[in-house]
Amino acid sequence: MACSKVTVIKTSPESILTDISSMMKTADMEQALDKNAVTILKDNISWHFPYLSANTTPWQLEGTILALKEAGYKDIVSVHNNTVVTNPYKGEELNRLAPLYKKYGIEELYNFIPEDINWIAYEPKAEMRVLHKVFPEGIMIPEYFIGKNVIHLPTVKTHIYTTTTGAMKNAFGGLLNTRRHYTHSVIHETLCDLLAIQQEIHSGIFAVMDGTICGSGPGPRTMIPHEKDYMLASSDSVAIDAVAAKMMGFDPMTIPYIRMAHESGLGTGVIEEIEIAGEDISGIDFKFSVGDNTASKVGDLCWFGPLKGLQRLFFHTPLVNIFIFGSFFYHDYIWWPLKGKRIQRRRVASTKWGRLFEKY
């Protein structure tokens, strides 16, 4: 395998759009993505509320679109997924993404709408770790994804089940349907399987990761935002996740999904084997941690703890709706109004990135 390359830059609101374009070129975007193929933008809306650090930022999206257009990529679309606790329509509006799709003429497709996306059974060439067991009736993927480029737009943040989340995790919503919660107890193996499938079906894979406002804590929603001013880009999903993990203060190879992907030859997870262009990250350590919230404690009991044996009862039957409602109610009607909204207003809105967000 050729040496994996990750570009890391320090940026500011005044130069962010041109910086993203330069960063993507340095990260060899044009070598990674086929200009004759459709390019799918896969944003990351972990929460419909405008909570910086949880979601793709408008400058991240706009900079990526401008870089693609400047490089001659003409056929660009966005594909959104649905989750049981996040409203994609509300999310793209509140996070100021929808106006950008309209401004630049980007067609929006939704993988949960049959008229937009047809799902087909797919037989991977690569040996699967778990997906063939989780979905014995067949692995279903969006037919539309086959033969197209994909650009993932994650953020630098922690996650209650995977320690960190980034480019690899961003495929979780796009490639798996609304029963993807079946995989939570084998989430690390699932992410490796999904990357193997991506490498088979896409004409090119690239990631632009936002680290301007990063998230530490029980993500992907209830983190504490931290202003860091970084952006990252790479055509190696494993490598960019490893570099982001290193910057957050974790040893990438102790995170199972990164280690498994590296060992399977899906990318590079060892920092010393990655070419890092731009900023020197050797001394960077955000000292982030994951922790728990009320919802994650329940999840830990059911997915990894003493109730693990009852997973099929809890999550493969109508009982799952109890857990869905509980998570939705906790996040939207307890954590957001009592804590999240205040953090966004007092801690983030006053930052230079918070002020830029308001301009969108």
SERO-4910 file (N, C-alpha, C, O; in steps of 0.05 Angstrom, whole numbers):
BEGIN
 pado doro    nc1    nc2    nc3   cac1   cac2   cac3    cc1    cc2    cc3    oc1    oc2    oc3
  Met    A     17    -24      0      0      0      0     18     25      0     37     26     15
  Ala    A     10     45    -17     25     70    -17     22     84     10      3     79     25
  Cys    A     41    101     16     41    115     41     16    132     43      9    147     25
  Ser    A      1    129     65    -23    145     70    -16    173     78      4    178     92
  Lys    A    -32    192     68    -26    220     73    -50    234     85    -73    231     76
  Val    A    -45    250    106    -66    266    118    -55    294    119    -33    299    129
  Thr    A    -71    313    110    -64    342    112    -78    354    136   -103    351    139
  Val    A    -63    368    152    -74    382    176    -67    411    174    -44    418    170
  Ile    A    -87    428    176    -81    457    175    -93    472    199   -112    462    211
  Lys    A    -81    494    205    -92    513    225   -105    535    209    -93    545    189
  Thr    A   -129    543    216   -144    562    199   -158    583    216   -156    583    241
  Ser    A   -172    601    202   -187    622    216   -212    628    199   -214    620    176
  Pro    A   -232    641    211   -256    647    196   -251    664    171   -265    662    151
  Glu    A   -231    681    172   -225    699    150   -214    683    125   -218    692    102
  Ser    A   -201    661    130   -188    646    108   -198    618    104   -188    603     87
  Ile    A   -219    610    119   -227    582    120   -234    571     92   -226    548     87
  Leu    A   -248    585     75   -256    574     50   -232    569     31   -231    547     19
  Thr    A   -214    588     29   -191    583     13   -172    563     25   -158    548     11
  Asp    A   -171    562     52   -154    542     66   -164    514     60   -147    496     56
  Ile    A   -190    510     60   -201    483     55   -194    474     26   -186    451     22
  Ser    A   -196    493      7   -189    486    -21   -159    478    -23   -153    458    -35
  Ser    A   -142    494    -11   -113    488    -11   -107    461      3    -91    445     -7
  Met    A   -121    456     26   -117    432     41   -125    407     24   -111    387     24
  Met    A   -148    409     11   -157    386     -5   -138    380    -28   -134    357    -35
  Lys    A   -127    401    -40   -107    396    -61    -82    383    -50    -72    364    -62
  Thr    A    -73    392    -28    -49    381    -15    -54    352     -7    -35    335     -8
  Ala    A    -79    345      0    -86    318      7    -91    300    -17   -101    278    -14
  Asp    A    -85    311    -41    -88    295    -66   -116    287    -73   -121    264    -80
  Met    A   -135    306    -69   -162    300    -76   -166    291   -105   -181    273   -110
  Glu    A   -152    304   -123   -157    298   -151   -146    271   -159   -155    260   -179
  Gln    A   -127    261   -144   -117    234   -149   -136    213   -137   -138    190   -146
  Ala    A   -151    221   -116   -169    202   -102   -196    200   -115   -209    179   -113
  Leu    A   -206    222   -127   -234    223   -137   -235    225   -167   -221    241   -179
  Asp    A   -251    209   -179   -255    208   -208   -272    231   -217   -295    234   -209
  Lys    A   -261    248   -234   -276    272   -243   -299    265   -262   -317    281   -266
  Asn    A   -299    241   -273   -320    233   -291   -343    220   -276   -364    214   -288
  Ala    A   -340    216   -250   -361    203   -234   -376    224   -218   -366    246   -212
  Val    A   -401    217   -210   -416    233   -192   -402    233   -164   -392    213   -156
  Thr    A   -402    256   -151   -389    258   -124   -411    263   -104   -426    283   -105
  Ile    A   -413    244    -85   -433    246    -63   -421    260    -39   -399    253    -30
  Leu    A   -435    281    -30   -427    294     -4   -443    280     18   -468    281     18
  Lys    A   -429    269     37   -443    256     60   -437    272     85   -417    268     99
  Asp    A   -455    290     91   -451    307    115   -457    290    140   -467    268    138
  Asn    A   -451    302    163   -454    288    188   -472    305    206   -464    324    218
  Ile    A   -498    297    207   -516    311    225   -523    292    248   -541    276    247
  Ser    A   -507    293    269   -511    276    292   -535    285    309   -547    269    323
  Trp    A   -541    311    306   -564    322    321   -576    344    305   -561    360    293
  His    A   -602    346    305   -614    367    289   -610    395    302   -613    415    287
  Phe    A   -604    396    327   -600    423    339   -573    434    331   -554    419    325
  Pro    A   -570    461    329   -546    473    320   -525    475    342   -519    496    353
  Tyr    A   -514    451    348   -494    449    369   -467    445    357   -460    422    349
  Leu    A   -451    466    356   -425    464    343   -407    444    358   -405    444    382
  Ser    A   -394    427    342   -377    404    350   -392    378    345   -379    357    343
  Ala    A   -418    379    342   -434    354    338   -439    349    308   -442    326    300
  Asn    A   -439    370    292   -448    367    264   -429    380    244   -412    397    251
  Thr    A   -432    372    219   -418    385    197   -423    415    198   -446    423    203
  Thr    A   -403    432    195   -406    461    197   -412    472    169   -403    460    149
  Pro    A   -425    495    167   -430    506    141   -405    514    126   -404    511    101
  Trp    A   -384    523    140   -359    529    126   -345    504    116   -332    505     95
  Gln    A   -347    483    130   -336    457    121   -349    448     95   -336    440     76
  Leu    A   -376    450     94   -391    443     71   -385    462     48   -380    453     25
  Glu    A   -386    488     53   -382    507     31   -354    505     20   -351    506     -5
  Gly    A   -334    503     37   -307    501     28   -302    477     10   -288    478    -10
  Thr    A   -315    454     18   -312    430      2   -326    433    -25   -314    424    -45
  Ile    A   -350    444    -26   -363    448    -51   -347    466    -70   -344    460    -93
  Leu    A   -337    488    -59   -321    507    -75   -296    493    -86   -288    497   -109
  Ala    A   -282    477    -69   -258    463    -77   -264    444   -100   -249    442   -119
  Leu    A   -286    430    -98   -294    411   -119   -300    426   -145   -291    417   -167
  Lys    A   -315    447   -144   -322    462   -168   -297    474   -181   -294    475   -205
  Glu    A   -279    485   -164   -254    497   -175   -237    476   -189   -223    482   -208
  Ala    A   -239    451   -179   -222    430   -191   -236    417   -215   -224    399   -228
  Gly    A   -260    425   -221   -273    415   -245   -293    392   -241   -301    379   -260
  Tyr    A   -300    387   -216   -320    366   -211   -348    379   -215   -355    397   -201
  Lys    A   -362    369   -235   -387    381   -243   -412    369   -231   -432    383   -225
  Asp    A   -412    343   -227   -436    328   -218   -433    322   -188   -422    302   -180
  Ile    A   -444    340   -172   -442    337   -142   -470    335   -131   -488    351   -138
  Val    A   -475    315   -114   -500    312   -100   -495    308    -70   -473    302    -62
  Ser    A   -516    311    -55   -514    304    -26   -534    281    -20   -556    280    -32
  Val    A   -526    263     -3   -543    242      6   -546    243     36   -526    242     50
  His    A   -570    244     46   -576    246     75   -588    220     85   -602    206     70
  Asn    A   -582    214    110   -595    190    122   -612    199    145   -611    221    155
  Asn    A   -629    180    154   -647    185    176   -637    169    200   -626    147    197
  Thr    A   -642    179    224   -637    163    248   -662    164    266   -680    180    261
  Val    A   -662    147    285   -686    145    302   -688    169    321   -710    174    333
  Val    A   -667    184    324   -668    207    343   -661    234    331   -662    254    344
  Thr    A   -655    234    305   -647    259    291   -664    263    267   -667    245    250
  Asn    A   -675    287    264   -692    295    241   -673    308    220   -663    330    224
  Pro    A   -669    295    197   -649    305    177   -658    332    165   -642    349    159
  Tyr    A   -684    336    161   -694    361    149   -690    384    169   -680    405    161
  Lys    A   -697    379    194   -693    399    215   -663    405    218   -655    427    222
  Gly    A   -647    383    217   -619    386    222   -605    402    201   -588    419    208
  Glu    A   -611    398    175   -597    413    154   -606    443    154   -591    460    146
  Glu    A   -630    448    163   -640    476    165   -627    490    189   -615    512    186
  Leu    A   -628    478    213   -618    491    237   -588    494    236   -577    512    249
  Asn    A   -574    475    223   -545    476    221   -535    492    197   -511    491    191
  Arg    A   -553    506    183   -547    524    161   -534    511    137   -519    523    123
  Leu    A   -541    485    133   -530    471    110   -549    472     86   -540    475     63
  Ala    A   -575    471     90   -594    471     68   -591    495     49   -592    491     25
  Pro    A   -587    519     60   -584    542     41   -559    540     23   -559    550      1
  Leu    A   -539    526     33   -515    522     17   -519    502     -6   -510    507    -28
  Tyr    A   -534    481     -1   -541    463    -22   -557    477    -44   -552    473    -68
  Lys    A   -575    494    -35   -591    510    -54   -574    530    -69   -577    533    -94
  Lys    A   -557    544    -55   -540    565    -67   -522    554    -89   -519    567   -110
  Tyr    A   -511    530    -85   -492    519   -104   -505    498   -122   -491    484   -137
  Gly    A   -531    496   -122   -545    478   -140   -539    448   -135   -537    433   -154
  Ile    A   -536    440   -110   -530    413   -103   -556    398    -99   -571    405    -81
  Glu    A   -561    377   -115   -585    361   -111   -584    346    -85   -563    334    -78
  Glu    A   -606    345    -70   -607    331    -44   -623    306    -47   -646    307    -56
  Leu    A   -612    283    -39   -625    258    -39   -626    247    -11   -609    253      5
  Tyr    A   -646    231     -5   -650    220     22   -651    189     19   -669    178      6
  Asn    A   -633    176     33   -631    147     29   -654    131     41   -656    107     38
  Phe    A   -672    145     56   -695    132     68   -720    137     52   -742    128     60
  Ile    A   -718    150     29   -741    155     12   -738    137    -13   -720    141    -29
  Pro    A   -756    118    -17   -754     99    -39   -752    113    -66   -739    103    -84
  Glu    A   -765    136    -69   -764    150    -95   -737    161   -101   -730    166   -124
  Asp    A   -721    165    -80   -694    176    -83   -673    154    -85   -656    154   -103
  Ile    A   -674    134    -67   -654    114    -65   -666     86    -64   -684     81    -48
  Asn    A   -657     68    -81   -665     41    -81   -644     24    -67   -620     26    -72
  Trp    A   -653      7    -48   -634    -10    -33   -633    -38    -46   -654    -49    -53
  Ile    A   -609    -48    -48   -606    -75    -60   -589    -93    -42   -573    -83    -26
  Ala    A   -592   -119    -46   -575   -138    -31   -547   -137    -44   -544   -137    -68
  Tyr    A   -527   -137    -27   -499   -135    -37   -483   -158    -24   -484   -162      0
  Glu    A   -468   -171    -41   -450   -193    -32   -421   -183    -33   -409   -182    -55
  Pro    A   -410   -175    -10   -382   -164    -11   -362   -185    -20   -364   -209    -15
  Lys    A   -342   -175    -34   -319   -192    -42   -301   -197    -18   -290   -219    -15
  Ala    A   -298   -177     -1   -281   -179     23   -295   -197     44   -320   -198     45
  Glu    A   -279   -210     60   -291   -226     81   -301   -208    103   -287   -190    113
  Met    A   -326   -211    110   -339   -195    130   -333   -205    158   -332   -229    163
  Arg    A   -330   -187    177   -326   -194    205   -352   -201    218   -354   -221    232
  Val    A   -373   -184    214   -398   -188    229   -423   -183    213   -444   -194    220
  Leu    A   -422   -167    192   -447   -158    179   -463   -182    168   -488   -181    168
  His    A   -450   -202    158   -465   -226    147   -479   -241    170   -498   -255    164
  Lys    A   -470   -238    194   -483   -250    217   -505   -233    228   -527   -243    236
  Val    A   -501   -207    229   -521   -188    239   -545   -187    220   -568   -186    229
  Phe    A   -539   -189    194   -561   -188    173   -559   -214    157   -552   -213    133
  Pro    A   -567   -237    168   -565   -262    154   -583   -264    129   -578   -279    111
  Glu    A   -603   -247    129   -621   -247    106   -609   -232     82   -619   -233     60
  Gly    A   -586   -219     87   -572   -204     65   -564   -176     74   -579   -163     88
  Ile    A   -541   -167     65   -531   -140     70   -543   -122     49   -538   -125     25
  Met    A   -558   -102     58   -571    -83     39   -555    -57     39   -548    -46     59
  Ile    A   -551    -47     14   -537    -21     11   -552     -4     -9   -568    -15    -25
  Pro    A   -548     22    -10   -561     39    -30   -548     34    -57   -524     38    -61
  Glu    A   -565     26    -76   -555     21   -103   -542     45   -115   -523     43   -131
  Tyr    A   -552     69   -108   -542     94   -119   -513     98   -114   -499    112   -129
  Phe    A   -502     87    -92   -474     93    -84   -454     79   -103   -431     88   -105
  Ile    A   -462     58   -117   -444     42   -132   -433     59   -156   -448     70   -172
  Gly    A   -406     59   -158   -393     73   -180   -390    103   -177   -382    117   -196
  Lys    A   -396    113   -153   -394    142   -148   -373    148   -127   -367    132   -110
  Asn    A   -362    173   -128   -344    182   -107   -361    189    -82   -385    194    -84
  Val    A   -347    188    -59   -360    198    -35   -341    215    -19   -317    208    -16
  Ile    A   -350    237     -9   -334    254      9   -349    255     36   -372    264     38
  His    A   -335    246     57   -346    246     84   -339    273     97   -317    283     94
  Leu    A   -358    284    112   -355    310    125   -359    307    156   -378    319    166
  Pro    A   -342    292    170   -345    289    199   -332    311    214   -320    329    203
  Thr    A   -335    311    241   -322    330    258   -303    315    277   -306    290    281
  Val    A   -285    329    289   -266    318    308   -280    317    335   -284    337    348
  Lys    A   -288    293    343   -303    290    369   -301    262    379   -293    243    365
  Thr    A   -309    259    404   -310    233    417   -337    220    414   -356    232    405
  His    A   -338    194    422   -363    179    418   -365    158    440   -345    145    447
  Ile    A   -389    155    451   -393    137    474   -387    108    468   -378     93    486
  Tyr    A   -391     99    443   -387     71    436   -361     65    421   -351     42    422
  Thr    A   -350     85    408   -326     80    392   -302     97    400   -282     98    386
  Thr    A   -303    111    423   -283    129    433   -280    154    417   -283    176    427
  Thr    A   -274    151    391   -274    174    373   -292    167    349   -298    143    344
  Thr    A   -300    187    335   -316    182    311   -307    201    289   -299    224    294
  Gly    A   -307    191    264   -296    207    242   -305    197    216   -329    192    211
  Ala    A   -286    194    197   -292    186    170   -304    158    168   -324    154    154
  Met    A   -293    139    183   -303    112    182   -332    110    193   -349     97    181
  Lys    A   -337    124    215   -363    123    227   -384    138    211   -408    132    212
  Asn    A   -375    157    194   -394    172    179   -408    156    157   -429    164    147
  Ala    A   -396    133    150   -409    115    131   -432     99    143   -448     88    129
  Phe    A   -433     98    170   -452     82    184   -481     89    177   -497     71    172
  Gly    A   -487    115    175   -514    123    169   -520    121    139   -543    115    132
  Gly    A   -500    125    122   -505    124     94   -508     97     82   -525     92     64
  Leu    A   -493     78     92   -492     51     79   -511     31     92   -518     11     80
  Leu    A   -519     36    117   -537     18    131   -564     31    134   -566     55    138
  Asn    A   -585     14    134   -612     25    136   -619     30    166   -602     30    183
  Thr    A   -645     35    171   -653     44    198   -651     21    218   -657     26    242
  Arg    A   -643     -3    210   -638    -24    230   -609    -26    237   -600    -47    248
  Arg    A   -594     -5    232   -565     -6    238   -559     -8    268   -537    -15    275
  His    A   -579     -2    284   -575     -5    313   -570    -34    321   -561    -39    343
  Tyr    A   -577    -53    303   -571    -81    309   -541    -86    313   -533   -105    326
  Thr    A   -525    -68    302   -496    -72    302   -481    -60    325   -457    -62    327
  His    A   -495    -46    343   -481    -31    364   -463    -47    381   -442    -38    390
  Ser    A   -470    -72    387   -453    -88    404   -427    -98    390   -409   -108    403
  Val    A   -427    -95    363   -403   -102    347   -396    -79    329   -390    -82    306
  Ile    A   -398    -55    340   -395    -31    325   -368    -28    311   -366    -19    289
  His    A   -346    -35    325   -319    -33    314   -316    -51    290   -305    -42    269
  Glu    A   -325    -75    292   -323    -94    270   -341    -84    246   -333    -87    223
  Thr    A   -364    -73    253   -382    -63    233   -369    -41    216   -372    -40    192
  Leu    A   -355    -22    230   -342      0    215   -321    -10    196   -318      1    174
  Cys    A   -307    -32    203   -287    -43    185   -301    -56    161   -292    -53    139
  Asp    A   -323    -71    166   -338    -83    144   -348    -61    125   -346    -65    101
  Leu    A   -358    -39    136   -369    -18    119   -347     -5    102   -352      2     79
  Leu    A   -323     -2    114   -301     10     98   -293     -9     75   -287      0     53
  Ala    A   -293    -35     81   -286    -54     60   -306    -53     37   -299    -54     14
  Ile    A   -332    -50     44   -353    -47     24   -350    -21      8   -352    -21    -16
  Gln    A   -344      1     23   -340     26      9   -318     24    -12   -320     34    -34
  Gln    A   -296     11     -4   -273      9    -23   -280     -8    -47   -266     -6    -68
  Glu    A   -300    -25    -45   -308    -41    -68   -328    -25    -86   -327    -29   -111
  Ile    A   -345     -9    -75   -366      3    -91   -361     31   -100   -373     40   -121
  His    A   -345     47    -86   -341     75    -94   -318     78   -113   -298     63   -112
  Ser    A   -320     97   -131   -298    103   -150   -276    119   -136   -254    120   -145
  Gly    A   -282    131   -113   -263    146    -97   -274    153    -70   -298    157    -67
  Ile    A   -257    154    -50   -266    161    -22   -248    183    -12   -223    182    -16
  Phe    A   -259    203      0   -244    226     11   -258    235     36   -282    231     39
  Ala    A   -244    249     54   -256    260     78   -245    287     84   -221    292     81
  Val    A   -263    305     91   -255    332    100   -267    334    129   -291    335    132
  Met    A   -249    336    149   -258    335    176   -254    362    190   -234    375    188
  Asp    A   -275    370    203   -275    397    217   -266    394    245   -277    380    262
  Gly    A   -244    409    251   -234    410    278   -232    439    288   -216    446    305
  Thr    A   -249    456    276   -250    484    285   -262    486    313   -251    499    331
  Ile    A   -285    472    317   -296    469    343   -299    438    347   -315    425    334
  Cys    A   -283    427    366   -283    398    370   -299    391    395   -305    408    412
  Gly    A   -306    366    397   -323    357    420   -311    336    437   -301    316    428
  Ser    A   -311    341    464   -300    322    483   -322    315    503   -336    332    513
  Gly    A   -326    289    507   -346    280    526   -363    258    513   -355    246    494
  Pro    A   -387    253    525   -404    231    515   -417    238    489   -441    244    488
  Gly    A   -402    236    467   -412    242    440   -428    219    429   -429    197    441
  Pro    A   -442    223    407   -436    244    387   -452    269    390   -450    287    373
  Arg    A   -467    272    412   -483    296    415   -476    312    440   -471    336    439
  Thr    A   -475    299    463   -473    314    488   -444    319    497   -436    312    519
  Met    A   -428    331    479   -401    337    486   -398    366    497   -417    381    497
  Ile    A   -374    372    505   -367    400    511   -350    410    488   -329    398    482
  Pro    A   -359    432    474   -344    442    451   -318    456    460   -317    469    480
  His    A   -297    452    443   -271    465    448   -261    477    422   -260    464    401
  Glu    A   -254    503    423   -245    517    399   -216    509    394   -198    514    411
  Lys    A   -210    497    370   -183    487    364   -172    497    338   -148    497    334
  Asp    A   -189    506    319   -181    519    295   -167    501    274   -152    511    257
  Tyr    A   -172    475    275   -159    457    256   -179    447    235   -203    446    239
  Met    A   -168    438    212   -183    423    191   -164    401    182   -140    404    182
  Leu    A   -176    378    174   -161    355    165   -173    345    139   -197    348    134
  Ala    A   -156    332    122   -166    320     97   -149    296     90   -124    297     95
  Ser    A   -161    276     78   -146    252     69   -164    235     52   -188    236     53
  Ser    A   -151    218     35   -165    198     20   -164    171     35   -176    151     25
  Asp    A   -151    170     58   -150    146     75   -166    151    100   -158    165    118
  Ser    A   -190    138    101   -208    142    124   -196    133    150   -201    145    171
  Val    A   -180    111    149   -167    101    173   -146    121    183   -145    127    207
  Ala    A   -130    131    165   -109    149    172   -119    175    184   -108    185    204
  Ile    A   -140    187    171   -150    212    182   -163    208    209   -161    226    227
  Asp    A   -176    186    214   -187    180    240   -165    176    260   -168    183    284
  Ala    A   -143    163    252   -120    159    270   -107    185    278   -100    189    301
  Val    A   -104    203    258    -91    229    264   -109    245    283   -100    258    301
  Ala    A   -135    245    277   -154    260    295   -154    248    323   -154    263    342
  Ala    A   -153    222    325   -152    209    351   -126    217    366   -127    223    390
  Lys    A   -104    217    352    -78    226    364    -80    255    374    -71    260    396
  Met    A    -92    272    359    -95    300    367   -113    303    391   -109    320    408
  Met    A   -134    286    393   -152    287    416   -139    275    441   -149    279    463
  Gly    A   -117    261    438   -103    251    462   -104    221    465    -97    211    487
  Phe    A   -113    207    445   -116    178    446    -94    164    430    -84    175    410
  Asp    A    -86    140    438    -68    124    421    -86    110    401   -102     93    408
  Pro    A    -84    117    375   -102    106    355   -104     76    354   -125     65    350
  Met    A    -81     62    358    -81     33    355    -93     19    379    -95     -5    380
  Thr    A   -101     34    400   -116     22    422   -146     24    417   -162     13    433
  Ile    A   -154     38    396   -182     41    389   -189     18    369   -178     18    348
  Pro    A   -206      0    377   -210    -25    361   -215    -21    331   -203    -35    314
  Tyr    A   -233     -2    324   -240      1    296   -216     10    279   -213      2    256
  Ile    A   -199     27    291   -175     36    277   -155     13    274   -143      9    253
  Arg    A   -150     -1    296   -131    -24    296   -140    -45    277   -124    -55    261
  Met    A   -166    -53    278   -176    -74    260   -173    -66    231   -165    -82    214
  Ala    A   -180    -41    224   -178    -32    197   -150    -32    187   -144    -39    164
  His    A   -131    -24    204   -103    -24    198    -93    -52    193    -80    -58    173
  Glu    A   -100    -70    210    -91    -98    208   -104   -112    184    -92   -131    173
  Ser    A   -127   -102    175   -140   -114    151   -130   -102    125   -139   -110    104
  Gly    A   -112    -82    127   -102    -69    103   -121    -50     90   -119    -43     66
  Leu    A   -141    -39    106   -160    -21     95   -150      8     96   -163     26     85
  Gly    A   -128     12    109   -116     39    112    -94     38    133    -87     16    142
  Thr    A    -84     61    140    -62     62    159    -70     74    185    -80     97    186
  Gly    A    -66     59    207    -73     70    234    -50     76    251    -53     89    272
  Val    A    -26     69    243     -2     74    258      9    102    251     16    107    228
  Ile    A      9    120    270     17    148    264     44    150    250     47    166    232
  Glu    A     63    135    259     90    136    248     91    128    218    110    134    205
  Glu    A     70    115    209     70    105    181     53    124    163     49    118    139
  Ile    A     43    146    174     26    165    160     42    190    153     56    201    170
  Glu    A     41    198    128     53    224    120     33    246    128     11    247    117
  Ile    A     42    263    146     25    285    155     35    311    144     57    320    151
  Ala    A     20    322    125     28    347    112     15    371    127     -6    368    140
  Gly    A     29    394    126     19    417    139     29    420    168     53    423    172
  Glu    A     10    420    187     18    425    215     33    401    227     28    378    221
  Asp    A     51    408    245     65    387    261     47    380    284     42    397    302
  Ile    A     37    355    285     18    348    307     32    333    330     19    323    348
  Ser    A     58    330    328     73    313    347     69    322    376     69    306    394
  Gly    A     65    348    380     61    358    408     33    365    415     27    376    436
  Ile    A     14    358    397    -14    365    402    -28    343    419    -26    319    413
  Asp    A    -41    351    440    -56    333    457    -79    349    470    -75    364    489
  Phe    A   -103    345    459   -126    360    469   -135    350    497   -150    363    511
  Lys    A   -125    326    504   -133    314    530   -163    309    532   -175    314    553
  Phe    A   -175    300    510   -204    295    510   -209    268    524   -192    251    526
  Ser    A   -234    266    534   -243    241    546   -272    236    538   -285    255    528
  Val    A   -282    212    542   -308    205    532   -330    208    554   -347    225    552
  Gly    A   -328    193    576   -347    195    597   -374    183    589   -376    169    569
  Asp    A   -395    189    605   -422    178    601   -443    199    606   -438    219    619
  Asn    A   -466    194    594   -490    209    601   -512    188    608   -507    164    607
  Thr    A   -535    197    614   -557    179    622   -563    159    601   -566    135    606
  Ala    A   -565    168    576   -572    151    553   -550    130    549   -556    107    543
  Ser    A   -524    139    550   -502    120    545   -500     98    567   -492     76    561
  Lys    A   -507    105    591   -507     85    613   -527     63    608   -522     40    612
  Val    A   -551     71    598   -571     51    591   -561     34    568   -564     10    568
  Gly    A   -549     47    548   -538     33    525   -516     14    532   -515     -9    522
  Asp    A   -499     22    551   -477      4    559   -488    -21    572   -478    -43    568
  Leu    A   -509    -18    588   -521    -41    601   -532    -61    581   -530    -85    583
  Cys    A   -545    -49    560   -559    -66    541   -541    -78    519   -545   -100    511
  Trp    A   -521    -62    511   -504    -71    489   -480    -87    498   -471   -106    486
  Phe    A   -468    -78    521   -443    -90    529   -443   -101    558   -424   -115    565
  Gly    A   -464    -96    573   -465   -103    601   -481   -128    606   -484   -145    589
  Pro    A   -492   -130    631   -506   -154    639   -532   -160    624   -542   -183    625
  Leu    A   -543   -140    610   -568   -145    594   -562   -151    565   -581   -152    549
  Lys    A   -537   -155    558   -529   -160    531   -544   -184    519   -551   -184    495
  Gly    A   -549   -204    535   -563   -228    525   -592   -223    517   -604   -240    504
  Leu    A   -602   -200    524   -630   -194    517   -633   -175    494   -654   -163    489
  Gln    A   -611   -171    479   -611   -152    457   -633   -157    437   -646   -139    428
  Arg    A   -636   -182    429   -656   -188    408   -684   -180    418   -701   -171    403
  Leu    A   -689   -185    443   -715   -178    455   -719   -148    455   -740   -137    448
  Phe    A   -697   -134    464   -699   -105    467   -700    -90    440   -715    -71    437
  Phe    A   -683    -99    421   -678    -82    397   -688    -94    371   -687    -81    351
  His    A   -697   -119    371   -707   -132    347   -737   -136    348   -748   -149    331
  Thr    A   -750   -124    368   -779   -126    371   -790    -98    375   -774    -79    378
  Pro    A   -816    -95    376   -828    -68    381   -818    -55    407   -822    -31    410
  Leu    A   -806    -70    425   -796    -58    450   -775    -37    444   -770    -20    461
  Val    A   -762    -38    420   -742    -19    413   -752     10    414   -738     29    419
  Asn    A   -779     12    410   -790     39    410   -789     53    437   -789     78    439
  Ile    A   -788     37    458   -785     48    485   -758     62    487   -755     84    498
  Phe    A   -737     48    477   -710     59    479   -707     83    460   -693    102    467
  Ile    A   -719     81    437   -718    104    418   -730    129    431   -719    150    430
  Phe    A   -754    125    442   -767    148    455   -751    159    478   -749    183    482
  Gly    A   -739    140    494   -723    149    517   -700    166    509   -694    186    521
  Ser    A   -685    157    488   -662    172    478   -671    199    467   -659    219    473
  Phe    A   -692    199    451   -702    223    439   -711    243    461   -704    267    460
  Phe    A   -726    233    481   -735    251    502   -712    262    519   -712    286    525
  Tyr    A   -693    245    525   -670    254    541   -654    276    527   -649    297    538
  His    A   -647    270    501   -631    289    487   -645    315    481   -634    337    485
  Asp    A   -670    313    471   -684    337    461   -699    353    482   -702    377    480
  Tyr    A   -708    339    503   -725    352    523   -712    355    551   -724    367    569
  Ile    A   -689    343    554   -675    346    580   -648    358    576   -642    380    586
  Trp    A   -630    344    561   -602    354    559   -601    380    543   -587    398    551
  Trp    A   -615    381    520   -613    405    504   -623    430    518   -609    450    520
  Pro    A   -648    431    528   -658    455    541   -644    462    567   -641    486    574
  Leu    A   -635    441    582   -624    447    608   -593    452    607   -582    465    625
  Lys    A   -580    441    587   -551    444    586   -540    452    559   -525    472    557
  Gly    A   -548    437    538   -536    442    511   -541    470    501   -522    483    491
  Lys    A   -565    480    502   -571    506    492   -555    528    506   -545    547    494
  Arg    A   -552    524    533   -536    544    548   -507    543    540   -494    564    538
  Ile    A   -496    519    536   -468    516    528   -464    529    500   -444    543    496
  Gln    A   -482    524    482   -480    536    455   -481    566    457   -465    580    444
  Arg    A   -499    576    473   -502    605    475   -478    619    490   -468    639    480
  Arg    A   -469    607    512   -449    620    529   -420    613    521   -402    630    523
  Arg    A   -416    588    513   -389    579    509   -381    581    479   -357    586    473
  Val    A   -400    577    461   -393    575    433   -400    600    417   -384    609    401
  Ala    A   -423    611    421   -433    633    405   -414    657    406   -412    673    387
  Ser    A   -400    660    429   -382    683    432   -354    678    418   -338    697    417
  Thr    A   -349    654    409   -324    649    396   -324    659    367   -346    666    357
  Lys    A   -301    661    354   -300    670    327   -315    652    308   -327    661    288
  Trp    A   -316    625    315   -331    606    298   -361    608    303   -377    604    285
  Gly    A   -368    615    327   -396    619    333   -407    643    318   -429    643    308
  Arg    A   -390    664    317   -398    688    303   -400    683    273   -418    693    259
  Leu    A   -382    666    262   -383    659    234   -408    643    228   -421    647    207
  Phe    A   -415    625    246   -439    609    243   -464    626    240   -481    621    223
  Glu    A   -465    647    256   -488    665    255   -490    680    229   -512    688    220
  Lys    A   -468    684    215   -468    698    189   -480    680    167   -489    691    147
  Tyr    A   -481    654    172   -493    636    152   -523    636    155   -537    622    140
***
